Amino acid sequence: MRTNQVFRLCFVVLVLLTFSSVARAQVVISVGFAPPELPLYEQPICPGDGYIWTPGYWAWDGYDYYWVPGTWILAPQVGYFWTPPYWGWGGSAFIFHAGYWGPVVGFYGGINYGFGYFGHGFEGGRWDNGHFFYNRAVTNVNVTVIHNVYETRVTNIAENRVSYNGGRGGIDARPTAQEEAAEHERHLPPVAAQNQHMELARANQQMRASVNHGKPPIAASAKPGDFHSGTTAPTSEGRYTPPARYTATHASELPPHEHMPAPHTGNPQLDKKYQQQQDKLYAKQQQEHQKMQQQQEKEDQQMQKRNASQADRQQQEQRHQQQTQQMEQRHAQETQKMQQQHQPAPAPHEGGGKPR
């Protein structure tokens, strides 16, 4: 694997799922090492009536974890709550479970995101007669602007910055019967403002864990996509120690092939011949890479369609990992051999004699 590809993912599975309730696809992502701890931060003040708090979380872009700041979002429908996303150990990797809107808060891994999301359910507010009422005990609301408030103290909420469920060091929590039912009931995906908010965070290099080491400069914002006004910085130090080396599981995880020019020998005809050979090898490797990627994605989709068991999924992932590593090793050997063949001849020694 190319060593200049820092913070590569161990394990990413891309599978298209079709929701029965909404005509759209969702990308399911899994990574072979845990996300950083959750940063501690102050909640920005609620910008207006009807906004629901959506806590910040660590997302994955195929190369690195990045922080998506917490923010206030207008509920897509009256009576709907936000179930935050979470990372959960799946037996061989950490799987990302996307958040959603619904009439009941579902399972979010038992993660303590704070501000009403203390592991199960939501203590930050409730709907009443078409209006959202805010619990001032756990949310930051200006009562001179928003009058539909109440105050219910929440006790015995231990501070916990762990950002994933299961696995070594993860939160040991299981969904309740109500939370399991909520996951299978009709719900809505993140709204457009949330998707835009996430994309802006993804494009910001300072949000990447490899840059901020678990302490993003912007932990939360008052409104989605506004990283300039009404933002808060984390109050805790970051802690993030990724693996020193990653192992690709799928062909889609490998970095693009480098189309390197052949070395100049001083002989135009020989240089042209060498370049043609390298171009041919590059095209061959690209074709093999694409073919394997398409085949693996097809097998993943078939596995998802038939709702395969966890054991079958793990067996397929191991086979994909072996295929990918063998192809990568073969391509590296082919490239190295080609480069050795194209090395310019050494300059003759002085006097024309052989070196002693």
N, C-alpha and C positions, 0 to 999 in steps of 0.2 A: 504494500500500500504506500502511496506517495506520502513521504513524511511531511511535506509542506502543507498538507491538508490538515490543519489543526482543528480540534474539536469536531471530529467526524462522529456521526451517530453510530452506535453499536447495532441498533436494531430498529428498523422503521418498516412498518407494514402499511401500505396504502390500499385500502379497500373501499369500493363504492357501495354505500348502503342506500336503499331507497326507503324513505319514511312512508308509511301508509297514510299518514295524516297530512303530509306536505309533499308536493312534487318537486323534491330537490335531493341532491346527493350530499353525503357527509363524508369527509375524509377521516378515517380512523388512523391514529398515529401511535406507535409504540417505540420506546427508546430503551436501550440497554442499561442506562445508569440513571440514578435518581435526580430529580430537579433540585435546585438550591432551596434553602429554607425560605419561609415567607418573611419579608421585611416587615418590621413594625412601623406604623405611620399613623398620623392623625387624619381623621376623615374630613374632607372639605365640606363646607356648609351646603346644605341642600339648595339647589338653585330655584326650586319652585314646586308647586303642588303637583302631585301625580308622578314625581320622579321616584324610582326605586333604586336602592344602592346595589351595585354589582361589584363585588370585591375583586381586587387584583389577583393575578395568577401568573404562573410561569407557562409559557407556550413554547412550541418547538417549530423551527422553520426548516428542518432537514440538515442543519449544520450546528445549531447552537440553541440553547434555551434563551428566551428573551422575556422580559417582564411586560405584561399588559397591565397598565395602571388601573386601579379601581376607579369607578366613576359612577355618576348618577345617570340613569337612563329612564326615559318615559316608558311606562308599561305599554305594550302593544294592544292590550285589551283590559277593560275594567275587570277586576277580580283576578288578574294573573300575577303570579309571583315568579321570581328568578331562582332557578336552581343552578348554583355555580358549577363550573367544570372542575374536574379533579384528576389527578394521576393515581392509578392503582396498579399494584403488582399483579401481573398476569401469569406468573409461573416461570417465565423466561425473559420478561421485559416489563417495563412500566408502560401501561396503556393509558392514553388520554381519553377521558370521558367528557364529551362536550356538554356545555351548559344549555339550558332550554327554559322557555317560559311555559307556565301552566297554572291551573287553578290550585294546585297543591305543590309544595316544595318537596322535591324528591331527594334521593340519596346523593350526597356530594363527598363521600369518602370519610365522613367523620372529621373532616379538616376544620380546624378552628380559624376561620378567616376574620373573625371579629365583626363588630358592628351589626350584631343580630344573627350572624351565621356562626354559631358556636359548635358546630359539628352535626347537629340534627335540627331540621326545621328552620324557622326564621322568627326571631324575636324583635325584629326592627320595626314592625308595623303590621297593620291589618286593614282589610277592606271592610267598609261599612256603608251600606246604602249608596254604592257607586263612588265613594270617596276613599282615598287612602289616608289612614290615620297613622302618624309617626310616633314611635315610642322614644320619647326624649331621653330615656335612661341610657340608650345605646346608639342613638343617631344624633347627628349634628344638624339641628333645625332652628331657624330663626322664627320665633313665635310671633314676632311682629308682622311677618309676611305670611306664614302658614299657621292657621289657627286650629286645624284638625290634628291635635296632638293628644297624647296621654303619657303616662309614666308608669312603667312596670319594671321594677328592679329585677335583674337577673343575677343570681348568686352562684358561687362555686364554679366560676368559669376560669379554669386554669390557663395561663398563657402557654401556648404551644406553637412553635414556629414550623413544625414538620409539615411539609407540603404534599405528602403522598400517603396513600393507604396501602398497608401490607408490606411485605418484603422486610429486609433488615432495617430496623429503626423506624418503620412506618407506623401509621396510626392503626390500631387494632379495633376496627369498627365494621359492623355488618349492617346492611339495610334492614329497616323494620318492614313489616308486611305492608304498611301504608306507603312507605317510600318505594318499595318494589312495584306496587300497583301504580304509583304516580309515573314511574318510568315508562310503563306500557300504555298509559292513557294518552289521549290526544294532547300534544303540546306543540309549541312553536319554537323554531330555531332562533338564534340571535338576530336582532333587527339590524337594519342597514347601518344605523349609527354605531352599533357595537362592532360590526365587521370593519367599518372604516377606522374606528378607534384601534382595533387590533392591527390593521395594516400599517397605520402610522407608527405604532410601537415597533412593529417588525422592521420597518425601514430605518429606525433610529438606532445607530450603532451603539449609543450609550446605554441602550436597554439590554444589550446582550450580556449574558452572564460571564462570557469570556473577557468582557471589557470592564464591567462594573463589579465582578467577583461577588455577586449576590446582593449588592447594594445599589439598586438603580437610582439615578438622580431624581426621577419623578416617580413617586410611589402611587400617587392618586391625583385625579383631576376633578374639578367640579362638574365639567361637562365633557362629553365624549369628544376626543380629537383635539381638545384645547390643552396643549402642553405648555402654555405660556402664562395664563392667568388662572388663579384659583387652584394651583397645584400644591401638593405637599411632598416633602422629601422624607425618606425613611429616618426613623429615630434609632435604629439598631445597626450594628455593624454587620456587614455581609459575611457569609461563610459558604464557600463553594470550592470543592476540590474534585474536578472531573477526572476521569481515568486518563492516564498518560498516553494510552494508545487505544484506538477503537478498531473493531473488526466489522467489516461490512457483512450484512446478512443477505441483502438483495442487490441485484445489479443496478437498481435505481439509485442506490446509495453511493456508488462509486463516482469519483470525480471525473469530469470529462477527459478524454484522451488528449494528450498534448501532441499537437502536430508540429514536431520539431524539424527544422531544416537540416539537410545533410551537411556535414562539414566540407569546407572547400579544400580541395587537394591541389589546386593550381591547374588542373586539367579540366577544361570546360566540358568535354565529352564525358569524362568519368564522373564529374559532379552532377551532370544531368542524369546519368544512369543511376547513381546513388539516390538522387531525389525521387526518381520514378519508383525505385524499389521501396523507399520509405513511404511514399504516397500510397502505394499498393498495400503495404502492411497496415497503415493507418486506416484505410477504408475497410480492410478485412476485419480488424479489431472492432471498429465502430459497428459493423454489421453484426458481428457475434454478440457484442454488448447489447445492442438493441433487440436482437432476437431473444436473448435470454431474459431481458427485462420484460418483454411482452409475454413470454411464456410464464414467467413467475407471477406476473400480475393476473394473468388469466387463471392460473391455479389458485391464487388467493381469492379471487372472485367466486370460483366454483366452490371453494371450501366454505366461504361465507354463505352462499346460497343454500347449501345443504345443512347449514347450522352444525358444522362438524364439532366433535368433542375437543376439549382442551388438549388431550393427548395427541390426537390427529394433527391439530394445529402445530404443536411443538415439534412433532416428527417432520412435518413439511418444512417448518422454519429451519430445522437442522439440515435438511437436504438442500434447501435454497442457500444456506450459508456455505455449505461444502461446495456447491456448484460455483458460487460467486468467487470464493477464495481460489479455487482451482483455475478458473478463467483468469482472474487477476494475476495469479502467479505465472501462468503460461504467457500472458501478454507481456509481463515484465521481462521474462526470459527472452522472448522474441525480440523485444525492443533492445535489450542489452546486447544480444548477439548481433543484431543489425548495426548498432553503433560501433561495436568492436570491429566489425568487418569494414566499416567506413572510416576508421581512423587513418589519418594521413601517415604515410611511411616516415620513419624517423630520419632525421638529417644525417648524412654520412659523416663519419669521424674525420678529423684532420689527417691528412696524409693518405687518405683512401684505404687505410688498413683496418683490420678488424679490431674491435675494442678488446683491451686486455683484461 
